[in-house]
């Protein structure tokens, strides 16, 4: 299993939200590329970036910071947050990003999703954010009328290879990952699932690896010192 340390970006800074609430934001650094360099030094091979302003507004205000992160870290980098058209996909790929994550657009704009998949294949991942069993969209501010399992079945049928799956109720709450959810999804589908939200201990990492998850995203747990990144990477192997 791969470990993806996460950097959430807002106004060029590395931040974390509590349960997706923009009013509950903690700023961790004014220099996000330094975090990425540190992840690489600790043995990370992958990086998960989210542009929180992009997720809310459908823009790319942190593009220059993302370019710097990619060039300075050398890590395999995936980016999500407000990617709603081909122009934005192409901007990120041209900036050196390895994979872009479609969230709201994957739910709301099927033509765009199919076009992106056709053109870029495995460089396109889908982010599924789950709130009370339903798929959440627009920076978690709305829910769509489709269940997580229905959505995953649809994504698998059209050839999506990688799905980043976040349980919003667990995100940033340091209460552990939703292992039951991930176990169910990994048994039902052949998609590469990356677990996100609530990965808050080495035990979480160990259990997710045992459940044959493709990857796990570690955010707040790293920033507050609850998970040692180098140890998590070893355990995940």
C-alpha positions as CSV (number, residue, x, y, z in Angstrom):
1,X,0.0,0.0,0.0
2,X,1.2,3.5,-0.9
3,X,1.2,6.3,1.7
4,X,0.2,9.7,0.4
5,X,1.1,12.5,2.8
6,X,-1.3,15.4,2.2
7,X,-1.0,19.1,1.8
8,X,-4.1,21.2,1.6
9,X,-3.6,24.6,0.1
10,X,-5.3,27.9,0.8
11,X,-3.9,31.3,-0.2
12,X,-0.5,29.7,-0.8
13,X,-0.3,28.2,2.7
14,X,-0.5,24.6,4.0
15,X,-3.7,24.3,6.1
16,X,-6.1,21.8,7.4
17,X,-9.9,22.0,7.8
18,X,-11.9,20.3,10.5
19,X,-14.6,18.1,8.8
20,X,-14.4,20.2,5.7
21,X,-15.4,23.4,7.4
22,X,-13.7,26.5,6.0
23,X,-14.5,28.4,9.2
24,X,-12.4,25.8,11.2
25,X,-9.0,26.1,9.5
26,X,-5.6,25.7,11.0
27,X,-2.5,27.1,9.1
28,X,0.5,24.9,9.4
29,X,3.0,26.6,7.1
30,X,3.6,29.5,4.8
31,X,6.0,27.4,2.8
32,X,4.2,24.2,1.5
33,X,7.2,23.1,-0.7
34,X,9.3,22.7,2.4
35,X,6.7,20.1,3.7
36,X,6.9,18.2,0.4
37,X,10.7,18.1,0.5
38,X,10.5,16.8,4.1
39,X,8.1,14.1,3.0
40,X,10.5,13.0,0.3
41,X,13.4,12.9,2.9
42,X,11.3,10.6,5.1
43,X,10.9,8.1,2.3
44,X,7.6,9.1,0.7
45,X,7.2,8.4,-3.0
46,X,3.7,10.0,-3.4
47,X,2.0,13.3,-2.5
48,X,-1.7,14.3,-2.3
49,X,-2.5,17.9,-2.9
50,X,-5.9,19.7,-2.5
51,X,-6.5,23.3,-3.6
52,X,-9.2,24.2,-1.1
53,X,-10.0,27.5,-2.9
54,X,-10.3,25.6,-6.1
55,X,-12.6,23.0,-4.5
56,X,-14.9,25.8,-3.4
57,X,-14.7,28.2,-6.4
58,X,-13.6,26.0,-9.4
59,X,-10.4,28.0,-10.0
60,X,-6.6,27.4,-9.8
61,X,-5.3,30.1,-7.4
62,X,-2.5,27.8,-6.0
63,X,-1.1,26.7,-9.4
64,X,2.3,28.4,-8.9
65,X,2.7,26.9,-5.4
66,X,1.8,23.5,-6.9
67,X,4.4,23.9,-9.6
68,X,7.1,24.6,-7.0
69,X,6.0,21.6,-4.9
70,X,6.3,19.3,-7.9
71,X,9.6,20.6,-9.0
72,X,11.2,20.7,-5.5
73,X,10.0,17.4,-4.2
74,X,10.3,15.0,-7.1
75,X,7.3,13.0,-5.7
76,X,4.5,11.4,-7.7
77,X,1.8,14.1,-7.2
78,X,-1.9,14.0,-7.5
79,X,-4.0,17.1,-7.2
80,X,-7.7,17.7,-6.5
81,X,-9.9,20.6,-5.9
82,X,-12.2,22.3,-8.4
83,X,-11.0,20.6,-11.6
84,X,-14.2,21.1,-13.7
85,X,-12.9,21.5,-17.3
86,X,-10.3,20.2,-19.7
87,X,-8.4,23.5,-19.5
88,X,-7.7,23.0,-15.8
89,X,-6.8,19.3,-16.3
90,X,-4.2,20.4,-18.9
91,X,-2.9,23.2,-16.7
92,X,-2.1,20.8,-13.9
93,X,-0.6,18.2,-16.2
94,X,1.6,20.8,-17.9
95,X,2.7,21.9,-14.4
96,X,4.2,18.4,-13.9
97,X,1.3,16.9,-11.8
98,X,1.1,13.1,-12.4
99,X,-2.6,12.6,-11.8
100,X,-5.6,14.9,-11.4
101,X,-8.6,14.1,-9.3
102,X,-12.1,15.0,-10.5
103,X,-14.7,15.4,-7.7
104,X,-17.8,17.5,-8.2
105,X,-17.3,17.3,-12.0
106,X,-17.3,13.5,-12.0
107,X,-20.7,13.7,-10.4
108,X,-22.2,16.6,-12.3
109,X,-20.5,16.6,-15.8
110,X,-20.3,13.1,-17.2
111,X,-19.3,14.3,-20.7
112,X,-16.2,16.0,-19.2
113,X,-15.3,13.0,-17.2
114,X,-15.6,10.7,-20.2
115,X,-13.5,13.1,-22.3
116,X,-10.8,13.3,-19.7
117,X,-10.7,9.6,-19.3
118,X,-10.5,9.0,-23.0
119,X,-7.7,11.5,-23.4
120,X,-5.6,10.9,-20.3
121,X,-6.6,7.5,-19.0
122,X,-4.9,6.6,-15.7
123,X,-3.8,10.3,-15.2
124,X,-7.5,10.8,-14.2
125,X,-8.7,9.8,-10.8
126,X,-12.1,10.4,-9.2
127,X,-12.6,11.7,-5.7
128,X,-15.6,10.4,-3.9
129,X,-16.5,12.3,-0.7
130,X,-19.1,10.6,1.5
131,X,-21.5,12.3,3.8
132,X,-24.1,10.1,5.5
133,X,-23.7,7.5,2.8
134,X,-24.3,9.9,-0.1
135,X,-21.8,11.6,-2.4
136,X,-20.9,15.1,-1.4
137,X,-19.9,17.8,-3.9
138,X,-18.8,21.5,-4.2
139,X,-16.2,21.4,-1.4
140,X,-18.5,19.2,0.7
141,X,-21.2,22.0,0.8
142,X,-23.8,19.9,-1.0
143,X,-24.8,16.2,-1.3
144,X,-25.8,14.5,-4.6
145,X,-28.7,12.0,-4.8
146,X,-26.5,9.0,-5.3
147,X,-25.0,6.5,-2.8
148,X,-21.3,5.8,-2.6
149,X,-21.7,2.2,-3.8
150,X,-23.9,3.3,-6.8
151,X,-21.3,5.9,-7.7
152,X,-18.3,3.4,-7.5
153,X,-20.2,0.9,-9.6
154,X,-20.7,3.5,-12.3
155,X,-17.1,4.7,-12.1
156,X,-15.8,1.1,-12.5
157,X,-18.1,0.6,-15.5
158,X,-16.6,3.5,-17.4
159,X,-13.0,2.6,-16.7
160,X,-11.9,4.7,-13.8
161,X,-8.9,3.0,-12.2
162,X,-8.3,5.1,-9.1
163,X,-10.8,6.4,-6.6
164,X,-9.9,8.6,-3.6
165,X,-12.5,7.9,-1.0
166,X,-13.1,10.3,1.9
167,X,-15.5,9.8,4.8
168,X,-16.1,13.5,5.7
169,X,-17.3,12.6,9.2
170,X,-13.8,11.3,9.9
171,X,-11.8,13.9,8.2
172,X,-9.5,15.8,10.5
173,X,-11.3,14.4,13.5
174,X,-8.5,12.0,14.7
175,X,-11.1,9.3,15.4
176,X,-9.7,6.6,13.1
177,X,-10.6,5.6,9.5
178,X,-13.9,4.1,8.5
179,X,-12.6,0.6,8.1
180,X,-16.0,-1.0,7.5
181,X,-16.6,1.3,4.6
182,X,-13.2,0.6,3.0
183,X,-13.5,-3.1,3.5
184,X,-16.9,-3.2,1.8
185,X,-15.8,-1.1,-1.2
186,X,-12.6,-3.1,-1.7
187,X,-14.5,-6.4,-1.7
188,X,-17.1,-5.2,-4.1
189,X,-15.0,-3.4,-6.7
190,X,-11.7,-3.8,-8.6
191,X,-10.9,-0.1,-8.4
192,X,-7.7,1.1,-6.8
193,X,-9.1,2.7,-3.6
194,X,-7.1,5.4,-1.7
195,X,-8.5,5.8,1.8
196,X,-8.8,9.4,3.0
197,X,-10.2,10.9,6.2
198,X,-9.5,9.8,9.7
199,X,-6.2,7.9,9.2
200,X,-4.9,8.8,12.6
201,X,-2.6,6.1,13.9
202,X,-0.1,3.5,12.7
203,X,-2.8,0.9,13.6
204,X,-5.1,2.6,11.0
205,X,-2.3,2.3,8.4
206,X,-1.7,-1.4,9.2
207,X,-5.4,-2.3,9.0
208,X,-5.9,-0.4,5.6
209,X,-2.8,-2.3,4.2
210,X,-4.3,-5.6,5.4
211,X,-7.6,-4.7,3.7
212,X,-5.6,-4.4,0.4
213,X,-6.2,-0.7,-0.1
214,X,-4.1,0.8,-2.9
215,X,-3.2,3.8,-0.8
216,X,-3.9,5.8,2.3
217,X,-3.7,9.6,2.7
218,X,-2.3,11.0,5.9
219,X,-3.0,14.6,6.7
220,X,-3.7,16.0,10.2
221,X,-2.2,13.0,12.0
222,X,1.2,13.8,10.5
223,X,1.0,17.5,11.3
224,X,0.2,17.0,15.0
225,X,2.8,14.3,15.4
226,X,0.3,11.4,15.9
227,X,1.8,9.4,13.0
228,X,5.5,9.1,12.1
229,X,5.6,9.2,8.4
230,X,8.7,7.0,7.9
231,X,7.1,4.4,10.2
232,X,3.8,4.6,8.3
233,X,5.6,4.0,5.0
234,X,7.3,1.0,6.4
235,X,4.2,-0.5,7.9
236,X,2.3,0.1,4.6
237,X,4.8,-2.0,2.7
